[in-house]
Amino acid sequence: MRDLSLVILELACNSLDAGAKNLFLRLEYGERTTRINIDDDGCGFDVSTLGKGSSKGSTGLGLALTMREAQECGGKMAVLSQTEGKRGTRIELEYPKDVPTGDLGATVATLICDECRLRLDIVKGEDIFSLDTAELEGEWSLQTPFILRDIRQNVNKTIQHIGVGALL
């Protein structure tokens, strides 16, 4: 089983490949499970083609494998997507609490390098950590190495602070 940060990176890269300019990631750590929601404004796709290929060249194999992987460790995954009107995709994952988070800070830094707008919420009980790249833009480029390093460190410190288990 991959750690959650790698699952998130795989799914978020799919969103970027689908033309998403905005990503919203929410990790909610509960007593028994970790829930992850990933929403994007990409082109969407026909969910019935998941794992079968499509005329756009995407096979959906990564999504199908992620779904199988979630099920094999006692989790689940749902995919909702729309290609007309308000386009985009929403992926909802639920994993057992004992699946490690991994280096979420590195995942976030990697996504910021792709210059998409990223909103991240990490929730455990009443504790909420939010990061919105739209609020951070200004005098410094977010792709500056020391800014990315600080973001990575702050995200990982948050994971440790709220006590959601091992990073790796």
N, C-alpha and C positions, 0 to 999 in steps of 0.2 A: 504494500500500500504506500503510495506516495504521500508526502505530508500535504497539508491543506494549501500551503503557499504555492506548491507546484500545480495543484489542481486549479487554483484560481488563476495562475499565470496562463495555463493552457486555455482555459475558457475565455479569459480576457483577450488573449491574442486572437482567438477566433472572432471576437467582437470587432477588434481593430481591423482584421482582414475583411470583415463585412462592411467596412466603411464607418464604423462608429466614431463619433467625435466626442461623445460623452459616455462615461462609465460610472455607474454607481455600485459600489461594493458594500455589503453589510454583513458583518460577522457577529452573530449573537451566540454567546456562550451560556448555555443553560446548565441545569443540574446534571442532566444525563446526555445531552446532545449539543452539538455545535451546528447552528444553521448558517448557511451562506446564501445570500441573494446577490445575483449579478444582473444588472439591468443595463441595456445599451440602446443607442439610437441608430444602430446599423441597418442594413437593408432587410434583415429578417430572412426567414427561409420556411419552406414547407416542412413541418415537423414530421410528416408521414414519410419523408425520404431519409430520415435519420439512419445513417449507416449504410444507405443504399446508393449514394451518389446522386448528383443532380446535374442539370444542364449548365449550371454556373461553374462547374468544375470542382466544387467542394464535395467531398464524400460524406462528411458528417461522421467519419470514423472516430475522430477524437472524442466527440460528444458521446457516441455509442460506447466507446471503451470506458470513458469516465463514468457513465451510468452503470455499466457492469461492475466497475471497480467499487463504486459506492455501495452497490447491492451486496457484493462479496464481503464487505466489512461490516454489514449490518445497517448500512445507510440507505438513502434513497435520493433520487433526483427527478425533478420535473422540468420540462422545457416548454415555454410558451413563446410563440413567435408570430409576428404579423408582417406581411409584405406589402399590404395596402394601407392607405391612410396614415395613421400614426405608426410608422414602421419601427421595428426593433425586436429585441429578444429579452426574455427574462428567464434566468435559470435559478431554480431553487434546489439547494442541496441540504441534506441533513446527514450528519455523521455522528457516530458514537463519540462521547466526550474524550475517550482515550486516544483518538487519532491526533498526532502531533501537528501543531500549527506550522512549524518550519520557519524559514527566514522570510516572514511576511514583509519585513522592511525592504528586502532586496526585490521582492515582487513589485511592491509599490514603486520603488525607484526605477525599475525597468519600465513600468507602464508610463511613468512621468516622462521618460526619455522619448516615448512615442508621441509626445505632444498632444495627447488627448486631455480633455478635462476629466479629472478623476475626483470623485467624492467617495471617501471611505468612512464608514462608521464601524467602530468596534464597541460592542455592548456586552456588559455582564451585570445583570441586576440593574442597579441604579447608576452604575458607572458607564459613561459614554465618552468615547474618544472620537472626535471628528477631524477629518482632514479634507479640505476642499481646495484643489489647486487654483481654482478661480479666485479664491480669497488671498492666495499667496503671491499671485503674479504682481509684478510691479517693477521696482528698481533692479532686482536681480533676476537673471534667467533661472528657472527651476532646473534646467539641465546642467547648471554649474556643478562641478564635482563636489565641492564642499557642501552645497545645499542638499544634493542628493544623499551625501553621507549623513548629514544631520537628520534628514527625513527618515532614512533607513534606521538610524539609531533610535530615534524617537518612537517610531512604530514598534520596534522590537522591545524597547523599554516599557512601552504601554502593555504589550502582551505579558511581559514578566510581572509588571506591577499589579495587573488585575488577577494574576495567579491562575492562568488557564492551562497550566501544564507546560510540558517541555516544548521548547522552540524546535528542537531537532530530534 
